[in-house]
Amino acid sequence: AEEIAFMMVERFRQIAPVKIYEIPGNHSRQTDYTLARVLRAGYRGNDDVYVDASSSPYKFHRAGINLIGFEHGHSVKPIRLAALMANECKQDWAETEYREWHLGDQHRKGSSKPSMLEEQGVSVEYIPGLVAPNGWHRLKSFSHQQRGAMAFVWDHVTGPVARFQFNISKYTHLPIGR
């Protein structure tokens, strides 16, 4: 995981400055935190890589008129996320027009309850999981969820522009580096 994380950061650095927000999951909190600390140490003094390895279970990113929150999704109920964002980021809330949360706990894209896809002007979106199916996934009936990564394009002035999904199921058995 460490080698892959550094490879990803190096690849992204060729395009733009990189910001990493460590969001603890419900299965590997200490490992997630440790990997973020390793990345932060590895890029200490590097102006184009920022790693937020703070202990907060949720993080926020402001980009122009956009405010994006990140949380794993197993701790805070989606209905509470709009108020959490408004209270935690008062000034950013007042100065932004587009607000969204990205969660990962459901191991699929979409929302756990379509009626809650947007609450108080804040969208809540679950992101597909990257992890290959394992025994726990089978137990919870997540074995057949589509694995993938999402990329979001936000314009600082006009808001969200595009979303892209990359499906990784076909590349499960390729060696690292391909």
Disulfide bonds with the S-S distance in Angstrom:
none
